[in-house]
Amino acid sequence: MCDPRSVHIVSWEDEALTLRAIRTEVFIHEQQVPESLEWDEFDAISMHVLARNFDGQPVGTARLLPDGHIGRMAVLKEWRGKGYGSAMLQKILEELRIRNKQKKAMLNAQASAVKFYEKFGFKVSGEEFVEAGILHVKMILFLKWN
Ligand SMILES: CC(C)(COP(=O)(O)OP(=O)(O)OC[C@H]1O[C@@H](n2cnc3c(N)ncnc32)[C@H](O)[C@@H]1OP(=O)(O)O)[C@@H](O)C(=O)NCCC(=O)NCCS
């Protein structure tokens, strides 16, 4: 299983090559998302997380936009089901807790990943829609901090 300590917050400036390599493999090659939709202006202003396996190889990434939207959650196929996705999501939720100003986390979930996010308490909010040729649904998690 993934050790939560193997997930780190990184900047686009420092790790763009690594983050791009993971997202290229997962979204562009595996899911056939067009390159023109994958890369946008939000990467430069987002917080990114990077998960590494026990050998230090990069295996997953996700980003948090300044407005609290989580996105681009991706784990390389051969490393799925080992807790990397969960550890990355936990790291992002912890970051929102530290910021202590955001009352909710939001994301556009691929329909196939809804159950993954439901495990963390996210609830479907609204109708399904198609983005980059993939069925999505909005999900929201209300954050309660003590
Ligand atoms: C979604 C994704 C990030 C999950 O990462 P992961 O490392 O496999 O997730 P974890 O190993 O932490 O899984 C945690 C739990 O969620 C479950 N789960 C993970 N992905 C799931 C999915 N797509 N559907 C249903 N359950 C899922 C796991 O079985 C596990 O359940 P358990 O706690 O009962 O054992 C990964 O499957 C992925 O990169 N998919 C392709 C890209 C993608 O669809 N991204 C989401 C965009 S919204």
The ligand as an SDF file (V2000), in Angstrom:
LIG
                    3D

 48 50  0  0  0  0  0  0  0  0999 V2000
   -9.4980    7.3620   -9.8650 C   0  0  0  0  0  0  0  0  0  0  0  0
   -8.0540    7.0160   -9.5150 C   0  0  0  0  0  0  0  0  0  0  0  0
   -7.2640    8.2940   -9.3610 C   0  0  0  0  0  0  0  0  0  0  0  0
   -8.0530    6.2550   -8.1700 C   0  0  0  0  0  0  0  0  0  0  0  0
   -6.7010    6.0360   -7.7800 O   0  0  0  0  0  0  0  0  0  0  0  0
   -6.2580    4.6960   -7.0190 P   0  0  0  0  0  0  0  0  0  0  0  0
   -4.8520    4.8770   -6.5950 O   0  0  0  0  0  0  0  0  0  0  0  0
   -6.5590    3.5070   -7.8410 O   0  0  0  0  0  0  0  0  0  0  0  0
   -7.2390    4.7230   -5.7650 O   0  0  0  0  0  0  0  0  0  0  0  0
   -7.0650    3.9490   -4.3700 P   0  0  0  0  0  0  0  0  0  0  0  0
   -6.1720    2.7740   -4.5550 O   0  0  0  0  0  0  0  0  0  0  0  0
   -6.6840    4.9480   -3.3360 O   0  0  0  0  0  0  0  0  0  0  0  0
   -8.5570    3.4700   -4.1130 O   0  0  0  0  0  0  0  0  0  0  0  0
   -9.2820    3.7820   -2.9480 C   0  0  0  0  0  0  0  0  0  0  0  0
  -10.5880    3.0410   -2.9700 C   0  0  0  0  0  0  0  0  0  0  0  0
  -11.3950    3.5250   -4.0530 O   0  0  0  0  0  0  0  0  0  0  0  0
  -11.7090    2.4420   -4.9220 C   0  0  0  0  0  0  0  0  0  0  0  0
  -11.6520    2.9200   -6.2830 N   0  0  0  0  0  0  0  0  0  0  0  0
  -10.5880    3.4900   -6.8860 C   0  0  0  0  0  0  0  0  0  0  0  0
  -10.9100    3.8320   -8.1350 N   0  0  0  0  0  0  0  0  0  0  0  0
  -12.2060    3.4740   -8.2950 C   0  0  0  0  0  0  0  0  0  0  0  0
  -13.1190    3.5800   -9.3700 C   0  0  0  0  0  0  0  0  0  0  0  0
  -12.7790    4.1110  -10.5440 N   0  0  0  0  0  0  0  0  0  0  0  0
  -14.3890    3.1070   -9.1870 N   0  0  0  0  0  0  0  0  0  0  0  0
  -14.7540    2.5660   -8.0080 C   0  0  0  0  0  0  0  0  0  0  0  0
  -13.9230    2.4360   -6.9490 N   0  0  0  0  0  0  0  0  0  0  0  0
  -12.6690    2.9030   -7.1120 C   0  0  0  0  0  0  0  0  0  0  0  0
  -10.6600    1.3890   -4.6700 C   0  0  0  0  0  0  0  0  0  0  0  0
  -11.1360    0.1100   -4.9900 O   0  0  0  0  0  0  0  0  0  0  0  0
  -10.4280    1.5360   -3.1840 C   0  0  0  0  0  0  0  0  0  0  0  0
  -11.4630    0.8890   -2.4690 O   0  0  0  0  0  0  0  0  0  0  0  0
  -11.2020    0.2380   -1.0160 P   0  0  0  0  0  0  0  0  0  0  0  0
  -10.8350    1.3860   -0.1280 O   0  0  0  0  0  0  0  0  0  0  0  0
  -12.5100   -0.3700   -0.6950 O   0  0  0  0  0  0  0  0  0  0  0  0
  -10.0860   -0.7150   -1.2150 O   0  0  0  0  0  0  0  0  0  0  0  0
   -7.3920    6.0900  -10.5790 C   0  0  0  0  0  0  0  0  0  0  0  0
   -8.2290    4.9850  -10.7770 O   0  0  0  0  0  0  0  0  0  0  0  0
   -7.1430    6.7540  -11.9340 C   0  0  0  0  0  0  0  0  0  0  0  0
   -6.1250    7.4220  -12.1200 O   0  0  0  0  0  0  0  0  0  0  0  0
   -8.0480    6.5440  -12.9000 N   0  0  0  0  0  0  0  0  0  0  0  0
   -7.8410    7.0690  -14.2600 C   0  0  0  0  0  0  0  0  0  0  0  0
   -7.9780    8.5660  -14.3220 C   0  0  0  0  0  0  0  0  0  0  0  0
   -9.2790    9.0080  -13.7420 C   0  0  0  0  0  0  0  0  0  0  0  0
  -10.3390    8.4880  -14.0620 O   0  0  0  0  0  0  0  0  0  0  0  0
   -9.2110   10.0430  -12.8880 N   0  0  0  0  0  0  0  0  0  0  0  0
  -10.3660   10.5940  -12.2370 C   0  0  0  0  0  0  0  0  0  0  0  0
  -10.7670   11.7910  -12.9330 C   0  0  0  0  0  0  0  0  0  0  0  0
  -12.2370   12.4670  -12.1570 S   0  0  0  0  0  0  0  0  0  0  0  0
  1  2  1  0
  2  3  1  0
  2  4  1  0
  2 36  1  0
  4  5  1  0
  5  6  1  0
  6  7  2  0
  6  8  1  0
  6  9  1  0
  9 10  1  0
 10 11  2  0
 10 12  1  0
 10 13  1  0
 13 14  1  0
 14 15  1  0
 15 16  1  0
 15 30  1  0
 16 17  1  0
 17 18  1  0
 17 28  1  0
 18 19  1  0
 18 27  1  0
 19 20  2  0
 20 21  1  0
 21 22  1  0
 21 27  2  0
 22 23  1  0
 22 24  2  0
 24 25  1  0
 25 26  2  0
 26 27  1  0
 28 29  1  0
 28 30  1  0
 30 31  1  0
 31 32  1  0
 32 33  2  0
 32 34  1  0
 32 35  1  0
 36 37  1  0
 36 38  1  0
 38 39  2  0
 38 40  1  0
 40 41  1  0
 41 42  1  0
 42 43  1  0
 43 44  2  0
 43 45  1  0
 45 46  1  0
 46 47  1  0
 47 48  1  0
M  END
$$$$
